Amino acid sequence: MAAETTCPAMILVDEVDFKDNQRLYMDLETFDFPNRDWNIHVTKAMKMGPKVREVHEIWRQYPHVSILNDDHVIRTKEWDKRLIAQLDGKNFITTNDGWNAPKRAAGATIFSMPLMEAFGFPMFPLQIDHLGIDDVFENIGRATGCWEVDMSVLVEHHHAFKNPDMIDETHKLVYGTRPWAESTEAKATEAAFRKWATEDFPGVVERVKALRGLDVLNEIPKKDERGN
């Protein structure tokens, strides 16, 4: 990831993980980061959404923001430059992930900051801490036309659903140990998404369409049932 990325980056590590692996993280920062604009930021939050929300005041200062996870593998050189060049202040772009794209918001996801501000939440709504965030992005994108997909940029998603050998304790914590459709985690994800869809989605669509100069039309959000 470091070798193929040219823009600044924050590596978000929760304080428990950092304490347990401090030497490894310090070596990573010293020897493997591509430039001084990369840094490790230690968070109190442990889940993905709360981590991103915790550092919102830092990343919102930039003209755009992207998110990658530790199971993403970049295959396209200068992927970030290619995506940034397509941002217009009113759109977000996802990439080929070698799996679910272009039907799903997958691979790397990069947002124009004015669009993110129009969302009215710091990338993750308060109702969503991890699972369901792709459904949030997709529904906003389809309702407003702000979502674009660049299939020429490949950022593979090595998800445990695709690669069962990757199932670890973190995966079990997020997805549970039962088949997804039968799990309490699936029910909780559906409930969280529906809460966001009911409470916030219409307002987000209105703000984004206003940013893009479009007429406002309420849409009915949809939830993908696969949970990935």
The 8 nearest C-alpha neighbors of each residue, nearest first, counted from 0:
[[1, 3, 2, 73, 4, 72, 71, 74],
 [2, 0, 4, 3, 33, 32, 31, 5],
 [3, 1, 0, 4, 33, 5, 32, 76],
 [2, 4, 76, 1, 0, 77, 5, 73],
 [5, 3, 1, 2, 6, 79, 0, 77],
 [4, 6, 3, 7, 79, 77, 80, 33],
 [5, 7, 4, 8, 79, 36, 80, 37],
 [8, 6, 36, 37, 5, 9, 34, 35],
 [9, 7, 37, 36, 10, 6, 38, 39],
 [10, 8, 38, 39, 37, 11, 40, 7],
 [9, 11, 39, 40, 38, 12, 8, 37],
 [12, 10, 40, 9, 41, 39, 42, 13],
 [13, 11, 41, 42, 17, 40, 10, 14],
 [12, 14, 42, 45, 41, 16, 15, 43],
 [13, 15, 17, 16, 41, 42, 43, 18],
 [16, 14, 18, 17, 13, 19, 43, 45],
 [15, 17, 19, 13, 14, 18, 20, 12],
 [18, 16, 14, 21, 20, 15, 19, 13],
 [17, 19, 15, 21, 16, 20, 14, 13],
 [18, 20, 16, 17, 21, 15, 14, 22],
 [21, 19, 17, 23, 18, 22, 16, 24],
 [22, 20, 17, 24, 18, 23, 19, 25],
 [21, 23, 25, 24, 20, 26, 27, 19],
 [24, 22, 26, 20, 25, 21, 27, 28],
 [25, 23, 27, 21, 26, 22, 28, 20],
 [24, 26, 28, 22, 27, 23, 21, 29],
 [27, 25, 29, 23, 24, 28, 30, 22],
 [26, 28, 24, 31, 25, 30, 29, 23],
 [27, 29, 25, 26, 32, 30, 31, 24],
 [30, 28, 26, 27, 25, 31, 32, 24],
 [29, 31, 27, 28, 26, 32, 33, 25],
 [30, 32, 27, 28, 29, 33, 1, 26],
 [31, 33, 28, 34, 1, 30, 37, 27],
 [32, 34, 1, 31, 2, 37, 35, 5],
 [35, 33, 36, 32, 37, 7, 5, 38],
 [34, 36, 37, 33, 38, 32, 7, 28],
 [35, 37, 7, 34, 8, 38, 6, 33],
 [36, 38, 8, 35, 7, 34, 9, 32],
 [39, 37, 9, 10, 40, 36, 8, 28],
 [40, 38, 10, 9, 11, 41, 12, 28],
 [39, 41, 11, 10, 9, 12, 38, 42],
 [42, 40, 12, 13, 14, 11, 39, 43],
 [43, 41, 13, 44, 14, 12, 50, 40],
 [42, 44, 13, 14, 45, 41, 50, 53],
 [43, 45, 50, 42, 49, 46, 13, 53],
 [44, 46, 13, 43, 50, 47, 49, 42],
 [47, 45, 49, 48, 44, 50, 128, 129],
 [46, 48, 50, 49, 129, 128, 51, 45],
 [47, 49, 128, 51, 50, 123, 129, 46],
 [48, 50, 52, 51, 44, 46, 47, 53],
 [51, 49, 53, 44, 47, 48, 52, 46],
 [50, 52, 48, 53, 49, 54, 55, 47],
 [51, 53, 49, 55, 50, 54, 121, 48],
 [54, 52, 50, 51, 55, 49, 42, 44],
 [55, 53, 57, 52, 51, 56, 50, 58],
 [56, 54, 52, 57, 58, 53, 59, 121],
 [55, 57, 59, 54, 58, 60, 53, 52],
 [58, 56, 55, 54, 59, 60, 61, 53],
 [57, 59, 60, 55, 56, 61, 54, 64],
 [58, 60, 61, 56, 57, 55, 112, 64],
 [61, 59, 58, 57, 62, 56, 112, 63],
 [60, 62, 63, 59, 58, 64, 112, 57],
 [63, 61, 112, 111, 60, 64, 59, 113],
 [64, 62, 111, 112, 61, 110, 65, 109],
 [65, 63, 110, 109, 112, 58, 111, 61],
 [64, 66, 109, 108, 110, 67, 63, 107],
 [65, 67, 108, 107, 109, 68, 64, 110],
 [68, 66, 107, 71, 65, 69, 108, 106],
 [69, 67, 70, 71, 66, 156, 107, 47],
 [68, 70, 71, 67, 72, 157, 156, 0],
 [69, 71, 157, 68, 156, 158, 72, 67],
 [72, 70, 156, 155, 69, 68, 157, 154],
 [71, 73, 155, 154, 74, 156, 70, 0],
 [74, 72, 154, 0, 75, 155, 153, 71],
 [73, 75, 153, 154, 72, 76, 155, 152],
 [76, 74, 78, 153, 152, 73, 77, 154],
 [75, 77, 78, 3, 74, 73, 4, 79],
 [76, 78, 80, 79, 3, 81, 4, 75],
 [79, 77, 81, 76, 75, 80, 152, 82],
 [78, 80, 82, 81, 77, 83, 4, 5],
 [81, 79, 83, 77, 82, 78, 84, 5],
 [80, 82, 78, 79, 84, 83, 77, 85],
 [81, 83, 79, 84, 85, 80, 78, 86],
 [82, 84, 80, 85, 86, 81, 79, 109],
 [83, 85, 82, 81, 86, 80, 87, 79],
 [86, 84, 83, 82, 87, 81, 92, 90],
 [87, 85, 83, 84, 88, 111, 90, 91],
 [86, 88, 89, 90, 85, 111, 84, 91],
 [89, 87, 111, 113, 86, 90, 114, 112],
 [90, 88, 114, 87, 111, 211, 145, 113],
 [91, 89, 145, 111, 146, 88, 86, 87],
 [90, 92, 110, 146, 109, 111, 145, 147],
 [93, 91, 147, 109, 148, 108, 146, 110],
 [92, 94, 108, 148, 107, 104, 105, 106],
 [95, 93, 149, 106, 150, 148, 152, 107],
 [94, 96, 150, 153, 100, 97, 106, 152],
 [95, 97, 155, 106, 154, 98, 156, 153],
 [98, 96, 155, 95, 99, 100, 153, 156],
 [97, 99, 96, 100, 156, 155, 95, 161],
 [100, 98, 103, 102, 101, 96, 105, 97],
 [101, 99, 102, 103, 95, 105, 96, 98],
 [100, 102, 103, 99, 148, 95, 150, 104],
 [103, 101, 100, 99, 104, 105, 137, 148],
 [102, 104, 100, 101, 105, 99, 137, 133],
 [105, 103, 133, 93, 137, 100, 102, 136],
 [104, 106, 103, 100, 96, 93, 94, 107],
 [107, 105, 96, 94, 154, 95, 156, 155],
 [106, 108, 93, 94, 67, 154, 105, 66],
 [109, 107, 93, 65, 92, 66, 106, 110],
 [108, 110, 65, 92, 91, 64, 93, 107],
 [111, 109, 91, 64, 63, 112, 65, 115],
 [110, 112, 63, 88, 114, 113, 90, 91],
 [111, 113, 63, 115, 62, 114, 110, 116],
 [114, 112, 116, 115, 88, 111, 117, 89],
 [115, 113, 117, 89, 112, 116, 111, 88],
 [114, 116, 112, 118, 117, 113, 111, 110],
 [115, 117, 113, 118, 114, 119, 112, 120],
 [118, 116, 114, 119, 115, 207, 206, 113],
 [119, 117, 115, 203, 116, 120, 114, 207],
 [118, 120, 117, 116, 203, 121, 115, 206],
 [119, 121, 124, 118, 122, 123, 116, 115],
 [122, 120, 123, 52, 55, 124, 119, 115],
 [121, 123, 120, 124, 115, 52, 51, 118],
 [124, 122, 48, 121, 127, 125, 120, 128],
 [125, 123, 126, 127, 120, 122, 121, 195],
 [124, 126, 127, 123, 128, 120, 48, 49],
 [125, 127, 124, 191, 195, 128, 194, 192],
 [128, 126, 124, 125, 129, 123, 191, 132],
 [127, 129, 48, 49, 47, 46, 130, 123],
 [130, 128, 48, 127, 47, 132, 131, 46],
 [131, 129, 132, 188, 128, 226, 127, 227],
 [130, 132, 134, 133, 188, 192, 129, 135],
 [131, 133, 135, 134, 130, 129, 136, 127],
 [132, 134, 136, 135, 131, 104, 137, 103],
 [135, 133, 137, 131, 132, 136, 222, 138],
 [134, 136, 132, 133, 138, 137, 139, 131],
 [137, 135, 133, 139, 134, 138, 140, 132],
 [138, 136, 140, 134, 139, 135, 141, 104],
 [137, 139, 141, 140, 135, 136, 220, 142],
 [140, 138, 142, 136, 137, 141, 143, 135],
 [141, 139, 146, 145, 137, 144, 138, 143],
 [140, 142, 138, 144, 143, 139, 137, 146],
 [143, 141, 139, 140, 138, 144, 218, 204],
 [142, 144, 140, 145, 141, 208, 139, 204],
 [143, 145, 140, 141, 146, 142, 147, 139],
 [144, 146, 90, 140, 143, 91, 89, 147],
 [147, 145, 140, 91, 144, 92, 90, 141],
 [146, 148, 92, 91, 93, 145, 149, 90],
 [149, 147, 93, 92, 94, 150, 101, 146],
 [150, 148, 94, 151, 152, 93, 95, 147],
 [149, 151, 95, 152, 94, 148, 153, 101],
 [152, 150, 149, 153, 95, 94, 75, 148],
 [153, 151, 150, 94, 75, 95, 149, 78],
 [154, 152, 95, 74, 75, 96, 155, 94],
 [155, 153, 73, 106, 96, 72, 74, 107],
 [156, 154, 96, 72, 71, 97, 153, 106],
 [155, 157, 71, 96, 158, 70, 106, 72],
 [156, 158, 70, 71, 155, 162, 159, 161],
 [159, 157, 161, 160, 156, 162, 70, 165],
 [158, 160, 162, 163, 165, 161, 166, 157],
 [161, 159, 158, 162, 163, 227, 166, 157],
 [160, 162, 159, 158, 163, 157, 98, 156],
 [161, 163, 159, 164, 160, 165, 158, 157],
 [164, 162, 159, 165, 166, 160, 161, 158],
 [163, 165, 162, 166, 159, 167, 161, 160],
 [166, 164, 159, 163, 162, 167, 158, 157],
 [167, 165, 159, 163, 164, 170, 168, 171],
 [166, 168, 170, 169, 165, 171, 164, 159],
 [167, 169, 171, 170, 172, 166, 173, 175],
 [170, 168, 172, 171, 167, 173, 166, 174],
 [169, 171, 173, 167, 172, 168, 166, 174],
 [172, 170, 175, 168, 174, 169, 173, 176],
 [171, 173, 169, 170, 175, 174, 168, 176],
 [174, 172, 170, 171, 175, 169, 184, 130],
 [175, 173, 171, 170, 172, 184, 176, 179],
 [176, 174, 171, 172, 177, 173, 184, 182],
 [175, 177, 171, 174, 178, 182, 179, 172],
 [176, 178, 182, 175, 179, 181, 174, 180],
 [179, 177, 181, 180, 182, 176, 175, 174],
 [178, 180, 182, 181, 177, 185, 174, 226],
 [179, 181, 178, 182, 185, 225, 224, 186],
 [182, 180, 179, 178, 177, 183, 185, 186],
 [181, 183, 179, 184, 185, 177, 180, 178],
 [182, 184, 186, 185, 187, 181, 175, 179],
 [185, 183, 187, 182, 186, 174, 188, 175],
 [186, 184, 188, 182, 183, 187, 179, 189],
 [185, 187, 183, 189, 184, 188, 190, 182],
 [188, 186, 184, 190, 185, 189, 191, 183],
 [189, 187, 185, 191, 190, 186, 184, 192],
 [188, 190, 186, 192, 187, 191, 193, 185],
 [189, 191, 187, 193, 188, 192, 194, 186],
 [192, 190, 194, 188, 126, 193, 189, 187],
 [191, 193, 195, 189, 194, 190, 196, 188],
 [194, 192, 196, 190, 195, 191, 197, 189],
 [193, 195, 191, 197, 192, 196, 198, 190],
 [194, 196, 192, 198, 199, 193, 197, 126],
 [197, 195, 200, 193, 194, 198, 199, 192],
 [198, 196, 194, 195, 193, 199, 200, 201],
 [197, 199, 195, 196, 194, 200, 201, 202],
 [200, 198, 195, 202, 201, 196, 197, 203],
 [199, 201, 196, 203, 202, 204, 198, 195],
 [202, 200, 204, 203, 199, 217, 205, 218],
 [201, 203, 205, 204, 200, 199, 206, 198],
 [202, 204, 200, 206, 118, 205, 201, 207],
 [205, 203, 201, 207, 202, 206, 208, 200],
 [204, 206, 202, 208, 203, 215, 207, 209],
 [205, 207, 209, 203, 208, 204, 117, 202],
 [208, 206, 210, 204, 209, 117, 205, 203],
 [209, 207, 213, 211, 205, 210, 206, 143],
 [208, 210, 212, 206, 207, 211, 213, 205],
 [211, 209, 207, 208, 212, 206, 89, 117],
 [210, 212, 208, 209, 213, 207, 89, 145],
 [211, 213, 209, 210, 208, 214, 207, 215],
 [214, 212, 208, 211, 209, 215, 210, 143],
 [213, 215, 216, 208, 212, 209, 205, 211],
 [214, 216, 205, 208, 213, 217, 204, 209],
 [217, 215, 218, 214, 205, 204, 142, 201],
 [218, 216, 201, 215, 219, 204, 205, 142],
 [217, 219, 220, 142, 216, 201, 204, 200],
 [218, 220, 221, 217, 196, 138, 142, 201],
 [221, 219, 138, 218, 196, 222, 200, 139],
 [220, 222, 219, 223, 138, 134, 196, 135],
 [221, 223, 134, 224, 220, 189, 192, 131],
 [222, 224, 225, 134, 221, 226, 131, 227],
 [225, 223, 226, 222, 180, 227, 185, 189],
 [224, 226, 227, 223, 179, 180, 185, 222],
 [227, 225, 224, 223, 130, 185, 131, 179],
 [226, 225, 130, 160, 131, 133, 158, 223]]
